[in-house]
Amino acid sequence: ENGVYEMKSSNSEVPSTPVINKIPYGLDINPENGNIYCLTADFETKGFVYRYDSEYQLKDSVRVGYNPNAVVFE
């Protein structure tokens, strides 16, 4: 609802604060380095890909095509 949350499997309560303040249309994690890719869309304009490191710090962002929902890693 308000972003991306981190919850350990051992937790019994849902966290109240998101670690990423974007509502994703797509979300992927690079298995080699742990970077998180949050893809956003508003269905009227081109979307964005926001790249975060594994500590949830924004590294950069780029405008992409309409309604992005996945990242492909080679």
N, CA, C and O atoms as CSV, one atom per row, in Angstrom:
chain,resi,resn,atom,element,x,y,z
A,1,GLU,N,N,0.816,-1.206,0.000
A,1,GLU,CA,C,0.000,0.000,0.000
A,1,GLU,C,C,0.851,1.258,0.000
A,1,GLU,O,O,0.552,2.207,-0.726
A,2,ASN,N,N,1.914,1.281,0.808
A,2,ASN,CA,C,2.739,2.485,0.919
A,2,ASN,C,C,4.163,2.292,0.448
A,2,ASN,O,O,4.970,3.216,0.549
A,3,GLY,N,N,4.496,1.122,-0.062
A,3,GLY,CA,C,5.859,0.879,-0.492
A,3,GLY,C,C,6.234,-0.576,-0.356
A,3,GLY,O,O,5.384,-1.466,-0.387
A,4,VAL,N,N,7.546,-0.801,-0.202
A,4,VAL,CA,C,8.087,-2.152,-0.079
A,4,VAL,C,C,8.551,-2.331,1.358
A,4,VAL,O,O,9.246,-1.476,1.907
A,5,TYR,N,N,8.164,-3.443,1.959
A,5,TYR,CA,C,8.488,-3.728,3.347
A,5,TYR,C,C,9.425,-4.924,3.433
A,5,TYR,O,O,9.394,-5.806,2.575
A,6,GLU,N,N,10.251,-4.953,4.459
A,6,GLU,CA,C,11.083,-6.118,4.749
A,6,GLU,C,C,10.515,-6.777,5.997
A,6,GLU,O,O,10.274,-6.120,7.009
A,7,MET,N,N,10.303,-8.094,5.907
A,7,MET,CA,C,9.799,-8.830,7.060
A,7,MET,C,C,10.536,-10.154,7.148
A,7,MET,O,O,10.499,-10.956,6.215
A,8,LYS,N,N,11.190,-10.378,8.245
A,8,LYS,CA,C,11.869,-11.644,8.491
A,8,LYS,C,C,10.818,-12.737,8.710
A,8,LYS,O,O,9.743,-12.476,9.251
A,9,SER,N,N,11.134,-13.938,8.292
A,9,SER,CA,C,10.176,-15.037,8.450
A,9,SER,C,C,9.924,-15.370,9.913
A,9,SER,O,O,8.904,-15.980,10.236
A,10,SER,N,N,10.828,-14.984,10.803
A,10,SER,CA,C,10.656,-15.248,12.228
A,10,SER,C,C,9.800,-14.190,12.930
A,10,SER,O,O,9.406,-14.383,14.081
A,11,ASN,N,N,9.507,-13.070,12.249
A,11,ASN,CA,C,8.685,-12.010,12.860
A,11,ASN,C,C,7.227,-12.441,12.924
A,11,ASN,O,O,6.736,-13.165,12.058
A,12,SER,N,N,6.554,-11.989,13.955
A,12,SER,CA,C,5.129,-12.297,14.088
A,12,SER,C,C,4.255,-11.088,13.769
A,12,SER,O,O,3.034,-11.216,13.678
A,13,GLU,N,N,4.866,-9.916,13.597
A,13,GLU,CA,C,4.107,-8.712,13.281
A,13,GLU,C,C,4.607,-8.099,11.974
A,13,GLU,O,O,5.799,-8.140,11.667
A,14,VAL,N,N,3.681,-7.537,11.221
A,14,VAL,CA,C,4.020,-6.862,9.976
A,14,VAL,C,C,4.678,-5.526,10.313
A,14,VAL,O,O,4.177,-4.803,11.174
A,15,PRO,N,N,5.786,-5.180,9.657
A,15,PRO,CA,C,6.434,-3.891,9.937
A,15,PRO,C,C,5.524,-2.717,9.563
A,15,PRO,O,O,4.669,-2.835,8.686
A,16,SER,N,N,5.720,-1.608,10.230
A,16,SER,CA,C,4.877,-0.438,9.979
A,16,SER,C,C,5.517,0.571,9.032
A,16,SER,O,O,4.835,1.474,8.546
A,17,THR,N,N,6.815,0.436,8.759
A,17,THR,CA,C,7.526,1.393,7.927
A,17,THR,C,C,8.129,0.694,6.715
A,17,THR,O,O,8.832,-0.305,6.869
A,18,PRO,N,N,7.865,1.204,5.511
A,18,PRO,CA,C,8.474,0.580,4.324
A,18,PRO,C,C,9.972,0.881,4.237
A,18,PRO,O,O,10.434,1.923,4.703
A,19,VAL,N,N,10.726,-0.048,3.633
A,19,VAL,CA,C,12.156,0.179,3.406
A,19,VAL,C,C,12.372,0.921,2.095
A,19,VAL,O,O,13.409,1.558,1.908
A,20,ILE,N,N,11.404,0.847,1.185
A,20,ILE,CA,C,11.426,1.585,-0.074
A,20,ILE,C,C,10.085,2.287,-0.219
A,20,ILE,O,O,9.036,1.644,-0.183
A,21,ASN,N,N,10.120,3.602,-0.382
A,21,ASN,CA,C,8.885,4.399,-0.439
A,21,ASN,C,C,8.346,4.558,-1.854
A,21,ASN,O,O,7.975,5.659,-2.260
A,22,LYS,N,N,8.303,3.492,-2.584
A,22,LYS,CA,C,7.714,3.462,-3.926
A,22,LYS,C,C,6.729,2.299,-3.964
A,22,LYS,O,O,6.952,1.271,-3.326
A,23,ILE,N,N,5.645,2.460,-4.709
A,23,ILE,CA,C,4.705,1.364,-4.888
A,23,ILE,C,C,5.060,0.686,-6.208
A,23,ILE,O,O,4.855,1.262,-7.277
A,24,PRO,N,N,5.592,-0.538,-6.138
A,24,PRO,CA,C,6.087,-1.169,-7.358
A,24,PRO,C,C,4.990,-1.770,-8.232
A,24,PRO,O,O,4.000,-2.309,-7.738
A,25,TYR,N,N,5.193,-1.662,-9.534
A,25,TYR,CA,C,4.407,-2.407,-10.506
A,25,TYR,C,C,5.153,-3.705,-10.799
A,25,TYR,O,O,4.558,-4.702,-11.208
A,26,GLY,N,N,6.470,-3.672,-10.581
A,26,GLY,CA,C,7.329,-4.838,-10.684
A,26,GLY,C,C,8.470,-4.691,-9.701
A,26,GLY,O,O,8.861,-3.576,-9.355
A,27,LEU,N,N,9.007,-5.816,-9.249
A,27,LEU,CA,C,10.090,-5.794,-8.268
A,27,LEU,C,C,10.991,-6.992,-8.545
A,27,LEU,O,O,10.510,-8.122,-8.621
A,28,ASP,N,N,12.296,-6.753,-8.695
A,28,ASP,CA,C,13.253,-7.826,-8.939
A,28,ASP,C,C,14.500,-7.578,-8.119
A,28,ASP,O,O,14.819,-6.439,-7.776
A,29,ILE,N,N,15.211,-8.668,-7.804
A,29,ILE,CA,C,16.481,-8.586,-7.075
A,29,ILE,C,C,17.541,-9.297,-7.892
A,29,ILE,O,O,17.360,-10.444,-8.301
A,30,ASN,N,N,18.653,-8.606,-8.128
A,30,ASN,CA,C,19.760,-9.200,-8.856
A,30,ASN,C,C,20.408,-10.248,-7.959
A,30,ASN,O,O,20.908,-9.903,-6.888
A,31,PRO,N,N,20.414,-11.534,-8.368
A,31,PRO,CA,C,20.959,-12.584,-7.503
A,31,PRO,C,C,22.472,-12.506,-7.311
A,31,PRO,O,O,23.001,-13.098,-6.371
A,32,GLU,N,N,23.175,-11.788,-8.182
A,32,GLU,CA,C,24.627,-11.704,-8.066
A,32,GLU,C,C,25.101,-10.666,-7.056
A,32,GLU,O,O,26.116,-10.871,-6.389
A,33,ASN,N,N,24.366,-9.536,-6.934
A,33,ASN,CA,C,24.846,-8.479,-6.039
A,33,ASN,C,C,23.795,-7.975,-5.052
A,33,ASN,O,O,24.099,-7.122,-4.219
A,34,GLY,N,N,22.572,-8.483,-5.131
A,34,GLY,CA,C,21.536,-8.084,-4.182
A,34,GLY,C,C,20.865,-6.762,-4.480
A,34,GLY,O,O,20.013,-6.325,-3.706
A,35,ASN,N,N,21.226,-6.099,-5.594
A,35,ASN,CA,C,20.557,-4.846,-5.942
A,35,ASN,C,C,19.067,-5.101,-6.174
A,35,ASN,O,O,18.671,-6.121,-6.738
A,36,ILE,N,N,18.265,-4.155,-5.727
A,36,ILE,CA,C,16.812,-4.252,-5.821
A,36,ILE,C,C,16.328,-3.292,-6.907
A,36,ILE,O,O,16.716,-2.124,-6.931
A,37,TYR,N,N,15.493,-3.785,-7.788
A,37,TYR,CA,C,14.956,-2.983,-8.882
A,37,TYR,C,C,13.461,-2.818,-8.658
A,37,TYR,O,O,12.707,-3.790,-8.702
A,38,CYS,N,N,13.042,-1.593,-8.421
A,38,CYS,CA,C,11.643,-1.255,-8.190
A,38,CYS,C,C,11.133,-0.542,-9.437
A,38,CYS,O,O,11.619,0.535,-9.783
A,39,LEU,N,N,10.165,-1.136,-10.102
A,39,LEU,CA,C,9.627,-0.592,-11.347
A,39,LEU,C,C,8.276,0.034,-11.064
A,39,LEU,O,O,7.413,-0.598,-10.455
A,40,THR,N,N,8.085,1.264,-11.499
A,40,THR,CA,C,6.829,1.964,-11.235
A,40,THR,C,C,6.117,2.305,-12.539
A,40,THR,O,O,6.747,2.493,-13.580
A,41,ALA,N,N,4.795,2.380,-12.458
A,41,ALA,CA,C,3.978,2.691,-13.628
A,41,ALA,C,C,2.739,3.455,-13.183
A,41,ALA,O,O,2.201,3.217,-12.101
A,42,ASP,N,N,2.295,4.376,-14.032
A,42,ASP,CA,C,1.023,5.060,-13.761
A,42,ASP,C,C,0.018,4.824,-14.891
A,42,ASP,O,O,-1.089,5.363,-14.865
A,43,PHE,N,N,0.409,4.014,-15.889
A,43,PHE,CA,C,-0.452,3.587,-16.993
A,43,PHE,C,C,-0.800,4.697,-17.979
A,43,PHE,O,O,-1.594,4.477,-18.894
A,44,GLU,N,N,-0.222,5.884,-17.811
A,44,GLU,CA,C,-0.458,6.988,-18.745
A,44,GLU,C,C,0.832,7.554,-19.315
A,44,GLU,O,O,0.840,8.089,-20.424
A,45,THR,N,N,1.916,7.441,-18.569
A,45,THR,CA,C,3.206,7.949,-19.017
A,45,THR,C,C,4.250,6.846,-18.867
A,45,THR,O,O,3.980,5.808,-18.262
A,46,LYS,N,N,5.428,7.069,-19.413
A,46,LYS,CA,C,6.495,6.086,-19.275
A,46,LYS,C,C,6.880,5.933,-17.806
A,46,LYS,O,O,6.852,6.895,-17.039
A,47,GLY,N,N,7.237,4.714,-17.432
A,47,GLY,CA,C,7.561,4.411,-16.048
A,47,GLY,C,C,9.032,4.608,-15.727
A,47,GLY,O,O,9.809,5.083,-16.554
A,48,PHE,N,N,9.394,4.237,-14.515
A,48,PHE,CA,C,10.765,4.355,-14.031
A,48,PHE,C,C,11.231,3.029,-13.462
A,48,PHE,O,O,10.440,2.216,-12.984
A,49,VAL,N,N,12.547,2.836,-13.528
A,49,VAL,CA,C,13.211,1.768,-12.783
A,49,VAL,C,C,14.109,2.454,-11.770
A,49,VAL,O,O,14.977,3.247,-12.136
A,50,TYR,N,N,13.898,2.147,-10.490
A,50,TYR,CA,C,14.720,2.668,-9.407
A,50,TYR,C,C,15.611,1.528,-8.927
A,50,TYR,O,O,15.122,0.438,-8.631
A,51,ARG,N,N,16.917,1.775,-8.850
A,51,ARG,CA,C,17.853,0.747,-8.402
A,51,ARG,C,C,18.342,1.087,-6.997
A,51,ARG,O,O,18.849,2.180,-6.745
A,52,TYR,N,N,18.181,0.136,-6.100
A,52,TYR,CA,C,18.600,0.272,-4.705
A,52,TYR,C,C,19.666,-0.772,-4.409
A,52,TYR,O,O,19.679,-1.842,-5.017
A,53,ASP,N,N,20.559,-0.459,-3.474
A,53,ASP,CA,C,21.497,-1.482,-3.038
A,53,ASP,C,C,20.811,-2.378,-2.008
A,53,ASP,O,O,19.649,-2.159,-1.665
A,54,SER,N,N,21.519,-3.366,-1.524
A,54,SER,CA,C,20.912,-4.333,-0.595
A,54,SER,C,C,20.583,-3.731,0.771
A,54,SER,O,O,19.934,-4.372,1.597
A,55,GLU,N,N,21.034,-2.500,1.003
A,55,GLU,CA,C,20.707,-1.792,2.258
A,55,GLU,C,C,19.587,-0.775,2.032
A,55,GLU,O,O,19.324,0.064,2.893
A,56,TYR,N,N,18.931,-0.851,0.875
A,56,TYR,CA,C,17.781,-0.010,0.509
A,56,TYR,C,C,18.137,1.450,0.250
A,56,TYR,O,O,17.292,2.335,0.388
A,57,GLN,N,N,19.387,1.697,-0.126
A,57,GLN,CA,C,19.794,3.054,-0.482
A,57,GLN,C,C,19.648,3.213,-1.997
A,57,GLN,O,O,20.135,2.382,-2.763
A,58,LEU,N,N,18.977,4.281,-2.422
A,58,LEU,CA,C,18.775,4.535,-3.841
A,58,LEU,C,C,20.112,4.802,-4.513
A,58,LEU,O,O,20.863,5.678,-4.083
A,59,LYS,N,N,20.414,4.041,-5.578
A,59,LYS,CA,C,21.655,4.222,-6.329
A,59,LYS,C,C,21.417,5.106,-7.541
A,59,LYS,O,O,22.199,6.020,-7.805
A,60,ASP,N,N,20.337,4.841,-8.285
A,60,ASP,CA,C,20.009,5.646,-9.446
A,60,ASP,C,C,18.627,5.263,-9.957
A,60,ASP,O,O,17.984,4.354,-9.433
A,61,SER,N,N,18.188,5.970,-10.980
A,61,SER,CA,C,16.896,5.662,-11.593
A,61,SER,C,C,16.955,6.048,-13.064
A,61,SER,O,O,17.785,6.857,-13.478
A,62,VAL,N,N,16.065,5.458,-13.841
A,62,VAL,CA,C,16.012,5.753,-15.261
A,62,VAL,C,C,14.566,5.615,-15.736
A,62,VAL,O,O,13.841,4.710,-15.323
A,63,ARG,N,N,14.165,6.538,-16.617
A,63,ARG,CA,C,12.834,6.448,-17.231
A,63,ARG,C,C,12.905,5.377,-18.310
A,63,ARG,O,O,13.852,5.337,-19.094
A,64,VAL,N,N,11.908,4.519,-18.345
A,64,VAL,CA,C,11.869,3.415,-19.314
A,64,VAL,C,C,10.545,3.458,-20.072
A,64,VAL,O,O,9.892,4.501,-20.108
A,65,GLY,N,N,10.147,2.361,-20.668
A,65,GLY,CA,C,8.904,2.311,-21.430
A,65,GLY,C,C,7.671,2.308,-20.556
A,65,GLY,O,O,7.753,2.450,-19.336
A,66,TYR,N,N,6.532,2.145,-21.192
A,66,TYR,CA,C,5.259,2.140,-20.484
A,66,TYR,C,C,5.069,0.863,-19.671
A,66,TYR,O,O,5.356,-0.234,-20.148
A,67,ASN,N,N,4.589,1.012,-18.456
A,67,ASN,CA,C,4.206,-0.084,-17.569
A,67,ASN,C,C,5.287,-1.149,-17.395
A,67,ASN,O,O,5.025,-2.324,-17.653
A,68,PRO,N,N,6.490,-0.776,-16.967
A,68,PRO,CA,C,7.561,-1.768,-16.779
A,68,PRO,C,C,7.232,-2.681,-15.593
A,68,PRO,O,O,6.786,-2.218,-14.543
A,69,ASN,N,N,7.458,-3.973,-15.780
A,69,ASN,CA,C,7.126,-4.883,-14.689
A,69,ASN,C,C,8.156,-5.970,-14.444
A,69,ASN,O,O,7.927,-6.838,-13.602
A,70,ALA,N,N,9.289,-5.957,-15.152
A,70,ALA,CA,C,10.300,-6.984,-14.924
A,70,ALA,C,C,11.671,-6.508,-15.396
A,70,ALA,O,O,11.791,-5.642,-16.262
A,71,VAL,N,N,12.695,-7.104,-14.797
A,71,VAL,CA,C,14.074,-6.847,-15.181
A,71,VAL,C,C,14.678,-8.199,-15.567
A,71,VAL,O,O,14.395,-9.213,-14.929
A,72,VAL,N,N,15.500,-8.212,-16.602
A,72,VAL,CA,C,16.161,-9.437,-17.038
A,72,VAL,C,C,17.651,-9.305,-16.707
A,72,VAL,O,O,18.293,-8.321,-17.074
A,73,PHE,N,N,18.186,-10.297,-16.016
A,73,PHE,CA,C,19.602,-10.305,-15.678
A,73,PHE,C,C,20.303,-11.332,-16.553
A,73,PHE,O,O,19.818,-12.452,-16.716
A,74,GLU,N,N,21.454,-10.946,-17.120
A,74,GLU,CA,C,22.216,-11.877,-17.966
A,74,GLU,C,C,23.402,-12.420,-17.229
A,74,GLU,O,O,24.159,-13.217,-17.782
